[in-house]
Amino acid sequence: MAAGSGQAAERPYELVVFGASGFTGQFVVEEVARAASGGELRGPLRWAVAGRSRNKLQEVLERAAERLGKAALGPEVGVILCDVGDPASLAAMAKQCRLVLNCVGPYRFFGEPVVKACVENGASCIDISGEPQFLEGMYLKYNEKAAENKVYVIGSCGFDSIPADMGVLYTRDKLKGTLTAVESFLTVKSGPEGSCIHDGTWKSAVYGLADQDNLKALRKKIGYSPVPVVGAKLKRRGFVFYSQEFKQYSIPFMGSDVSVVKRSQRYLHSQLQETPVQYGAYVTVGGLGSVLKLMFAGILFFLLVKFSFGRKLLTKYPEFFSAGRFTKKGPTQKQMDGTSFTMTFFGEGYSEGQDPQNSKPNVKICTQVKGPEPGYVATPIAMVQAAVALLEDSAHLPKEGGVYSPGAAFSKTKLIDRLNKRGMEFSVISQPEV
Protein backbone atom coordinates (compact mmCIF):
# COMPACT_ATOMS: atom_id res chain seq x y z
CA MET A 1 0.00 0.00 0.00
CA ALA A 2 1.09 3.57 -0.57
CA ALA A 3 2.02 6.16 2.00
CA GLY A 4 -0.63 6.77 4.64
CA SER A 5 -1.82 3.18 4.29
CA GLY A 6 -3.10 3.17 7.87
CA GLN A 7 -5.86 5.55 6.87
CA ALA A 8 -6.08 4.18 3.33
CA ALA A 9 -6.84 0.66 4.54
CA GLU A 10 -10.25 1.65 5.89
CA ARG A 11 -11.27 3.43 2.71
CA PRO A 12 -13.93 1.50 0.83
CA TYR A 13 -12.64 2.43 -2.65
CA GLU A 14 -9.26 2.69 -4.31
CA LEU A 15 -10.56 5.13 -6.87
CA VAL A 16 -13.61 7.23 -7.64
CA VAL A 17 -14.48 8.74 -11.04
CA PHE A 18 -16.00 12.16 -10.32
CA GLY A 19 -18.14 13.68 -13.07
CA ALA A 20 -18.74 10.15 -14.34
CA SER A 21 -21.85 11.02 -16.32
CA GLY A 22 -20.26 13.98 -18.17
CA PHE A 23 -19.27 13.71 -21.81
CA THR A 24 -15.65 12.73 -21.04
CA GLY A 25 -16.49 11.03 -17.74
CA GLN A 26 -18.53 8.29 -19.40
CA PHE A 27 -15.47 7.23 -21.45
CA VAL A 28 -13.27 7.30 -18.35
CA VAL A 29 -15.75 4.99 -16.57
CA GLU A 30 -15.59 2.56 -19.47
CA GLU A 31 -11.79 2.61 -19.36
CA VAL A 32 -11.70 2.03 -15.57
CA ALA A 33 -14.10 -0.89 -16.01
CA ARG A 34 -11.79 -2.30 -18.69
CA ALA A 35 -8.73 -1.95 -16.44
CA ALA A 36 -10.60 -3.52 -13.50
CA SER A 37 -11.54 -6.59 -15.53
CA GLY A 38 -8.31 -6.87 -17.51
CA GLY A 39 -6.21 -8.80 -15.02
CA GLU A 40 -3.40 -6.19 -15.16
CA LEU A 41 -3.85 -5.20 -11.52
CA ARG A 42 -2.45 -6.96 -8.48
CA GLY A 43 -5.86 -7.50 -6.94
CA PRO A 44 -9.53 -6.67 -7.56
CA LEU A 45 -10.13 -2.94 -7.95
CA ARG A 46 -12.70 -1.39 -5.64
CA TRP A 47 -14.04 1.70 -7.37
CA ALA A 48 -17.02 4.01 -7.58
CA VAL A 49 -18.64 6.62 -9.80
CA ALA A 50 -19.65 10.00 -8.41
CA GLY A 51 -21.87 12.83 -9.63
CA ARG A 52 -25.16 14.59 -9.05
CA SER A 53 -27.73 12.17 -10.45
CA ARG A 54 -28.07 8.56 -9.37
CA ASN A 55 -30.05 7.73 -12.52
CA LYS A 56 -27.43 9.17 -14.84
CA LEU A 57 -24.64 7.38 -12.97
CA GLN A 58 -26.52 4.06 -13.21
CA GLU A 59 -26.99 4.65 -16.95
CA VAL A 60 -23.27 5.26 -17.41
CA LEU A 61 -22.45 2.01 -15.59
CA GLU A 62 -24.96 0.11 -17.73
CA ARG A 63 -23.51 1.61 -20.92
CA ALA A 64 -19.96 0.72 -19.86
CA ALA A 65 -21.01 -2.87 -19.13
CA GLU A 66 -22.69 -3.11 -22.52
CA ARG A 67 -19.62 -1.71 -24.30
CA LEU A 68 -17.44 -4.30 -22.56
CA GLY A 69 -19.87 -7.05 -23.53
CA LYS A 70 -20.96 -7.79 -19.96
CA ALA A 71 -24.42 -8.16 -18.49
CA ALA A 72 -23.51 -5.70 -15.72
CA LEU A 73 -20.59 -4.34 -13.74
CA GLY A 74 -20.28 -6.10 -10.38
CA PRO A 75 -21.65 -4.91 -7.06
CA GLU A 76 -18.08 -3.84 -6.14
CA VAL A 77 -18.68 -0.64 -8.15
CA GLY A 78 -20.17 1.97 -5.84
CA VAL A 79 -22.29 5.04 -6.58
CA ILE A 80 -21.59 8.25 -4.65
CA LEU A 81 -23.81 11.32 -4.92
CA CYS A 82 -21.96 14.61 -4.73
CA ASP A 83 -21.93 18.04 -6.30
CA VAL A 84 -19.00 20.31 -7.08
CA GLY A 85 -20.97 23.18 -5.52
CA ASP A 86 -21.30 21.36 -2.17
CA PRO A 87 -17.94 21.15 -0.34
CA ALA A 88 -19.25 18.77 2.33
CA SER A 89 -20.26 16.25 -0.35
CA LEU A 90 -16.79 16.52 -1.96
CA ALA A 91 -15.11 15.95 1.40
CA ALA A 92 -17.29 12.88 1.98
CA MET A 93 -16.29 11.50 -1.43
CA ALA A 94 -12.57 12.13 -0.82
CA LYS A 95 -12.70 10.36 2.56
CA GLN A 96 -13.97 7.20 0.85
CA CYS A 97 -11.09 6.62 -1.55
CA ARG A 98 -7.35 6.74 -2.14
CA LEU A 99 -7.66 8.53 -5.49
CA VAL A 100 -10.19 10.75 -7.27
CA LEU A 101 -10.22 10.94 -11.07
CA ASN A 102 -11.69 14.39 -11.62
CA CYS A 103 -13.54 14.77 -14.95
CA VAL A 104 -15.46 17.96 -14.14
CA GLY A 105 -14.26 20.92 -16.25
CA PRO A 106 -13.64 23.68 -17.19
CA TYR A 107 -11.27 23.29 -14.28
CA ARG A 108 -10.74 27.03 -13.89
CA PHE A 109 -14.34 27.17 -12.62
CA PHE A 110 -14.87 23.77 -11.02
CA GLY A 111 -11.43 22.28 -10.35
CA GLU A 112 -10.23 23.82 -7.12
CA PRO A 113 -12.98 22.60 -4.74
CA VAL A 114 -12.12 19.01 -5.75
CA VAL A 115 -8.37 19.50 -5.22
CA LYS A 116 -9.05 21.14 -1.86
CA ALA A 117 -11.35 18.32 -0.71
CA CYS A 118 -8.82 15.68 -1.77
CA VAL A 119 -5.81 17.35 -0.18
CA GLU A 120 -7.63 18.02 3.11
CA ASN A 121 -9.05 14.51 3.34
CA GLY A 122 -6.03 12.45 2.40
CA ALA A 123 -6.98 11.40 -1.15
CA SER A 124 -4.81 11.83 -4.23
CA CYS A 125 -6.29 13.51 -7.29
CA ILE A 126 -5.72 13.18 -11.03
CA ASP A 127 -7.29 15.45 -13.65
CA ILE A 128 -7.19 15.98 -17.40
CA SER A 129 -6.93 19.75 -17.43
CA GLY A 130 -5.07 21.45 -20.27
CA GLU A 131 -5.33 24.85 -18.57
CA PRO A 132 -1.88 26.03 -17.39
CA GLN A 133 -3.39 28.67 -15.15
CA PHE A 134 -5.40 26.11 -13.21
CA LEU A 135 -2.53 23.62 -13.07
CA GLU A 136 0.03 26.14 -11.85
CA GLY A 137 -2.46 27.87 -9.54
CA MET A 138 -3.05 24.55 -7.77
CA TYR A 139 0.71 24.14 -7.38
CA LEU A 140 0.96 27.55 -5.72
CA LYS A 141 -1.97 26.94 -3.36
CA TYR A 142 -1.78 23.24 -2.48
CA ASN A 143 1.74 21.90 -3.05
CA GLU A 144 2.86 22.22 0.59
CA LYS A 145 -0.40 20.98 2.04
CA ALA A 146 -0.39 17.95 -0.29
CA ALA A 147 3.17 17.15 0.81
CA GLU A 148 2.15 17.38 4.47
CA ASN A 149 -0.77 15.00 3.89
CA LYS A 150 1.27 12.63 1.68
CA VAL A 151 -1.07 12.88 -1.29
CA TYR A 152 -0.35 13.44 -4.97
CA VAL A 153 -2.22 16.00 -7.09
CA ILE A 154 -1.33 15.32 -10.71
CA GLY A 155 -2.91 17.49 -13.38
CA SER A 156 -2.89 17.27 -17.18
CA CYS A 157 -3.08 13.46 -17.30
CA GLY A 158 -5.04 13.30 -20.56
CA PHE A 159 -4.01 13.90 -24.15
CA ASP A 160 -2.89 17.19 -22.56
CA SER A 161 -0.11 16.49 -21.67
CA ILE A 162 0.87 12.86 -21.13
CA PRO A 163 2.00 12.10 -24.71
CA ALA A 164 4.22 15.21 -24.76
CA ASP A 165 5.55 15.00 -21.21
CA MET A 166 6.23 11.25 -21.21
CA GLY A 167 7.33 11.44 -24.88
CA VAL A 168 10.15 13.83 -23.97
CA LEU A 169 11.26 11.48 -21.16
CA TYR A 170 11.05 8.47 -23.48
CA THR A 171 13.18 10.31 -26.08
CA ARG A 172 15.71 11.20 -23.38
CA ASP A 173 15.94 7.58 -22.22
CA LYS A 174 16.40 6.23 -25.75
CA LEU A 175 19.14 8.66 -26.86
CA LYS A 176 22.66 7.31 -26.51
CA GLY A 177 24.11 10.29 -24.69
CA THR A 178 22.55 13.44 -23.21
CA LEU A 179 19.36 14.86 -24.73
CA THR A 180 19.31 18.68 -24.62
CA ALA A 181 16.51 19.78 -26.98
CA VAL A 182 13.34 18.33 -28.52
CA GLU A 183 10.64 19.60 -30.85
CA SER A 184 7.37 17.72 -31.22
CA PHE A 185 4.94 17.80 -34.14
CA LEU A 186 1.36 16.69 -33.62
CA THR A 187 -0.63 15.34 -36.56
CA VAL A 188 -4.28 14.37 -36.13
CA LYS A 189 -5.76 12.20 -38.89
CA SER A 190 -9.48 11.73 -39.30
CA GLY A 191 -11.47 9.31 -41.44
CA PRO A 192 -14.21 10.01 -44.00
CA GLU A 193 -16.60 11.06 -41.20
CA GLY A 194 -14.26 13.85 -40.09
CA SER A 195 -13.68 14.64 -36.43
CA CYS A 196 -14.82 17.17 -33.86
CA ILE A 197 -14.39 18.03 -30.21
CA HIS A 198 -16.99 18.53 -27.51
CA ASP A 199 -17.70 22.10 -26.58
CA GLY A 200 -16.40 21.71 -23.00
CA THR A 201 -12.87 21.92 -24.38
CA TRP A 202 -13.81 24.95 -26.47
CA LYS A 203 -15.05 26.75 -23.34
CA SER A 204 -11.75 26.03 -21.58
CA ALA A 205 -9.88 27.54 -24.54
CA VAL A 206 -12.08 30.64 -24.67
CA TYR A 207 -11.63 31.43 -20.97
CA GLY A 208 -7.97 30.41 -20.97
CA LEU A 209 -6.96 32.75 -23.78
CA ALA A 210 -9.01 35.58 -22.30
CA ASP A 211 -6.87 35.27 -19.20
CA GLN A 212 -3.29 35.18 -20.52
CA ASP A 213 -2.23 38.20 -18.46
CA ASN A 214 -3.19 36.58 -15.18
CA LEU A 215 -1.03 33.57 -16.02
CA LYS A 216 2.05 35.82 -16.20
CA ALA A 217 1.18 37.33 -12.82
CA LEU A 218 0.65 33.88 -11.32
CA ARG A 219 4.08 32.71 -12.52
CA LYS A 220 5.67 35.77 -10.97
CA LYS A 221 3.99 34.96 -7.69
CA ILE A 222 5.20 31.35 -7.74
CA GLY A 223 8.74 32.65 -8.43
CA TYR A 224 9.95 29.63 -10.40
CA SER A 225 13.70 29.09 -10.42
CA PRO A 226 14.96 29.51 -13.99
CA VAL A 227 15.77 26.26 -15.79
CA PRO A 228 19.32 26.46 -17.17
CA VAL A 229 19.83 26.05 -20.92
CA VAL A 230 22.20 23.14 -21.56
CA GLY A 231 23.67 22.67 -25.05
CA ALA A 232 22.75 24.63 -28.15
CA LYS A 233 19.81 26.96 -27.55
CA LEU A 234 16.56 25.77 -29.16
CA LYS A 235 15.26 28.44 -31.52
CA ARG A 236 11.57 29.30 -31.39
CA ARG A 237 9.93 29.02 -34.78
CA GLY A 238 7.60 31.54 -36.37
CA PHE A 239 3.83 31.65 -36.14
CA VAL A 240 3.46 29.69 -39.41
CA PHE A 241 6.26 27.76 -41.10
CA TYR A 242 6.65 25.07 -43.72
CA SER A 243 7.92 21.80 -42.27
CA GLN A 244 10.20 19.87 -44.64
CA GLU A 245 9.76 16.64 -42.68
CA PHE A 246 5.97 16.62 -43.10
CA LYS A 247 5.70 18.58 -46.36
CA GLN A 248 3.01 20.77 -44.81
CA TYR A 249 2.58 23.95 -42.81
CA SER A 250 2.87 23.94 -39.02
CA ILE A 251 2.00 26.34 -36.23
CA PRO A 252 2.92 26.42 -32.52
CA PHE A 253 0.70 24.10 -30.48
CA MET A 254 -1.61 26.21 -28.30
CA GLY A 255 -2.18 23.58 -25.60
CA SER A 256 -0.55 23.08 -22.22
CA ASP A 257 2.28 20.82 -23.43
CA VAL A 258 5.11 23.38 -23.31
CA SER A 259 4.23 24.62 -19.82
CA VAL A 260 3.77 21.08 -18.47
CA VAL A 261 7.04 19.77 -19.93
CA LYS A 262 8.84 22.80 -18.52
CA ARG A 263 7.51 22.06 -15.02
CA SER A 264 8.60 18.43 -15.29
CA GLN A 265 12.06 19.37 -16.53
CA ARG A 266 12.43 21.94 -13.74
CA TYR A 267 11.52 19.32 -11.15
CA LEU A 268 13.79 16.61 -12.58
CA HIS A 269 16.68 19.07 -12.80
CA SER A 270 16.28 20.69 -9.39
CA GLN A 271 15.31 17.57 -7.41
CA LEU A 272 17.08 14.75 -9.25
CA GLN A 273 19.94 16.68 -10.90
CA GLU A 274 18.95 15.44 -14.37
CA THR A 275 19.99 17.46 -17.44
CA PRO A 276 17.06 19.71 -18.38
CA VAL A 277 15.65 19.35 -21.90
CA GLN A 278 14.49 22.38 -23.93
CA TYR A 279 11.19 21.82 -25.69
CA GLY A 280 9.01 23.31 -28.44
CA ALA A 281 5.57 22.00 -29.51
CA TYR A 282 4.00 22.36 -32.94
CA VAL A 283 1.03 21.02 -34.84
CA THR A 284 0.84 20.34 -38.57
CA VAL A 285 -2.12 22.03 -40.26
CA GLY A 286 -1.83 21.08 -43.95
CA GLY A 287 -1.58 23.17 -47.09
CA LEU A 288 -1.87 26.89 -47.70
CA GLY A 289 -5.69 26.80 -47.84
CA SER A 290 -5.88 25.35 -44.35
CA VAL A 291 -3.42 27.96 -43.09
CA LEU A 292 -5.51 30.84 -44.46
CA LYS A 293 -8.75 29.43 -42.99
CA LEU A 294 -7.07 28.92 -39.63
CA MET A 295 -5.57 32.40 -39.62
CA PHE A 296 -8.93 33.98 -40.39
CA ALA A 297 -10.62 31.97 -37.60
CA GLY A 298 -7.70 32.72 -35.25
CA ILE A 299 -7.82 36.48 -35.78
CA LEU A 300 -11.59 36.51 -35.25
CA PHE A 301 -11.17 34.42 -32.09
CA PHE A 302 -8.49 36.69 -30.60
CA LEU A 303 -10.53 39.80 -31.34
CA LEU A 304 -13.68 38.40 -29.72
CA VAL A 305 -12.10 36.66 -26.74
CA LYS A 306 -10.93 39.94 -25.16
CA PHE A 307 -14.51 41.20 -24.62
CA SER A 308 -17.24 39.66 -22.50
CA PHE A 309 -19.85 39.95 -25.29
CA GLY A 310 -17.34 38.29 -27.62
CA ARG A 311 -16.84 35.41 -25.19
CA LYS A 312 -20.64 35.02 -24.98
CA LEU A 313 -20.83 34.75 -28.77
CA LEU A 314 -17.93 32.29 -28.91
CA THR A 315 -19.38 30.02 -26.23
CA LYS A 316 -22.89 30.19 -27.65
CA TYR A 317 -21.93 29.25 -31.22
CA PRO A 318 -18.87 26.99 -30.97
CA GLU A 319 -19.58 25.25 -34.26
CA PHE A 320 -19.73 28.46 -36.28
CA PHE A 321 -16.60 30.07 -34.81
CA SER A 322 -14.48 26.91 -34.96
CA ALA A 323 -15.54 26.06 -38.53
CA GLY A 324 -17.22 22.88 -37.28
CA ARG A 325 -14.29 21.62 -35.19
CA PHE A 326 -16.12 22.02 -31.88
CA THR A 327 -19.76 20.99 -31.38
CA LYS A 328 -22.20 20.90 -28.49
CA LYS A 329 -22.83 17.18 -29.10
CA GLY A 330 -19.23 16.08 -29.41
CA PRO A 331 -18.00 13.44 -31.87
CA THR A 332 -19.98 10.38 -32.95
CA GLN A 333 -18.62 6.90 -32.33
CA LYS A 334 -17.82 6.59 -36.06
CA GLN A 335 -15.86 9.84 -36.00
CA MET A 336 -13.89 8.65 -32.97
CA ASP A 337 -13.15 5.27 -34.54
CA GLY A 338 -11.76 6.98 -37.64
CA THR A 339 -9.50 9.47 -35.82
CA SER A 340 -5.95 8.98 -34.55
CA PHE A 341 -2.93 11.06 -33.61
CA THR A 342 0.80 10.88 -34.09
CA MET A 343 3.22 13.00 -32.11
CA THR A 344 6.71 12.95 -33.62
CA PHE A 345 9.69 14.06 -31.53
CA PHE A 346 12.94 15.31 -33.05
CA GLY A 347 15.64 15.34 -30.40
CA GLU A 348 19.26 16.41 -30.39
CA GLY A 349 22.04 16.11 -27.88
CA TYR A 350 25.58 15.10 -27.12
CA SER A 351 27.25 11.70 -27.21
CA GLU A 352 28.87 10.37 -24.03
CA GLY A 353 31.99 12.38 -23.30
CA GLN A 354 30.99 15.37 -25.48
CA ASP A 355 30.76 18.60 -23.48
CA PRO A 356 27.41 20.33 -24.17
CA GLN A 357 28.71 23.67 -22.92
CA ASN A 358 31.13 24.40 -25.76
CA SER A 359 30.40 22.19 -28.73
CA LYS A 360 27.64 21.57 -31.27
CA PRO A 361 25.04 18.82 -30.71
CA ASN A 362 26.37 15.65 -32.38
CA VAL A 363 23.59 13.07 -31.91
CA LYS A 364 19.99 13.11 -33.12
CA ILE A 365 16.98 10.90 -32.51
CA CYS A 366 13.42 10.70 -33.80
CA THR A 367 10.70 9.05 -31.72
CA GLN A 368 6.93 8.82 -31.94
CA VAL A 369 3.88 8.49 -29.74
CA LYS A 370 0.90 7.17 -31.68
CA GLY A 371 -2.59 6.68 -30.37
CA PRO A 372 -6.31 6.65 -31.01
CA GLU A 373 -8.65 9.68 -31.14
CA PRO A 374 -7.16 12.24 -28.72
CA GLY A 375 -10.10 13.68 -26.78
CA TYR A 376 -12.26 10.72 -25.76
CA VAL A 377 -10.22 7.58 -26.46
CA ALA A 378 -6.60 8.51 -25.77
CA THR A 379 -7.47 10.84 -22.87
CA PRO A 380 -9.31 8.17 -20.81
CA ILE A 381 -6.51 5.67 -21.54
CA ALA A 382 -3.88 8.16 -20.35
CA MET A 383 -5.87 9.15 -17.27
CA VAL A 384 -6.68 5.61 -16.19
CA GLN A 385 -3.15 4.30 -16.77
CA ALA A 386 -1.83 7.26 -14.76
CA ALA A 387 -4.22 6.16 -12.00
CA VAL A 388 -3.02 2.56 -12.24
CA ALA A 389 0.62 3.73 -12.06
CA LEU A 390 -0.20 5.82 -8.99
CA LEU A 391 -1.92 2.90 -7.23
CA GLU A 392 0.35 0.04 -8.37
CA ASP A 393 3.79 1.66 -8.75
CA SER A 394 3.51 3.76 -5.60
CA ALA A 395 7.03 2.80 -4.45
CA HIS A 396 8.41 4.63 -7.51
CA LEU A 397 6.50 7.91 -7.11
CA PRO A 398 8.35 10.96 -5.74
CA LYS A 399 9.15 10.44 -2.05
CA GLU A 400 7.15 13.52 -1.07
CA GLY A 401 3.50 14.17 -1.82
CA GLY A 402 2.73 17.41 -3.67
CA VAL A 403 1.26 18.95 -6.81
CA TYR A 404 3.08 17.41 -9.76
CA SER A 405 3.11 17.35 -13.54
CA PRO A 406 2.89 13.82 -15.05
CA GLY A 407 6.58 13.59 -16.00
CA ALA A 408 7.66 14.61 -12.51
CA ALA A 409 5.32 12.13 -10.84
CA PHE A 410 5.70 9.17 -13.18
CA SER A 411 9.25 9.31 -14.57
CA LYS A 412 10.31 6.29 -12.47
CA THR A 413 7.08 4.26 -12.82
CA LYS A 414 6.00 1.82 -15.53
CA LEU A 415 3.52 4.31 -17.03
CA ILE A 416 5.01 4.19 -20.54
CA ASP A 417 4.85 0.35 -20.60
CA ARG A 418 1.28 0.49 -19.38
CA LEU A 419 0.32 3.00 -22.10
CA ASN A 420 2.01 0.87 -24.76
CA LYS A 421 -0.11 -2.11 -23.75
CA ARG A 422 -3.30 -0.02 -24.06
CA GLY A 423 -2.59 1.23 -27.57
CA MET A 424 -0.73 4.49 -26.94
CA GLU A 425 2.51 3.41 -28.53
CA PHE A 426 5.94 4.90 -27.86
CA SER A 427 8.60 3.96 -30.41
CA VAL A 428 12.01 4.98 -31.78
CA ILE A 429 11.74 5.88 -35.49
CA SER A 430 15.39 6.56 -36.23
CA GLN A 431 18.57 6.94 -34.32
CA PRO A 432 21.44 7.96 -36.58
CA GLU A 433 24.80 7.21 -34.99
CA VAL A 434 27.23 10.00 -34.12
Secondary structure, DSSP 8 states (H G I E B T S, - for coil): --TTHHHHHT-SEEEEEETTTSHHHHHHHHHHHHHHHTT-SSS---EEEEES-HHHHHHHHHHHHHHTT-S---TTEEEEE--TT-HHHHHHHHHTEEEEEE----HHHHTHHHHHHHHHTT-EEEE----HHHHHHHHHHHHHHHHHTT-EEE---BTTBHHHHHHHHHHHHHSSSEEEEEEEEEEEE--TT---EEHHHHHHHHHHHHTHHHHHHHHHHHT-------SS------SSEEETTTTEEEEE--SSHHHHHHHHHHHHHHHH-----EEEEEEEEESHHHHHHHHHHHHHHHHHHTSHHHHHHHHH-HHHHTTTSEESS---HHHHHT-EEEEEEEEEEE-TT--GGGS---EEEEEEEEEE-IIIIIHHHHHHHHHHHHHHSGGGS-SS-EEE-HHHHHTTSSHHHHHHHTT-EEEEEE----
